[in-house]
Amino acid sequence: MNADALLEDLRTKGVTLQADGLTLRVAAPEDLATEELHETISRHKHAFIRLLERERKKLDRCTG
């Protein structure tokens, strides 16, 4: 699964990701906060950060 699809899947499950520079903050429902989720997010960390930054820039253009 590519990072776009994985991000969408995580969001539908209630997982939120927030990029702050090179830091990726993750909040997940307790029942989803597993080692497997941690490993998956870690594997795709840089791609998630790029996607989130791209989304933020689009929002800034629309609202700014």
Secondary structure, 3 states (H helix, E strand, C coil): CCHHHHHHHHHHCCCEEEEECCEEEEECCHHHCCHHHHHHHHHCHHHHHHHHHHHHHHHHHHHC
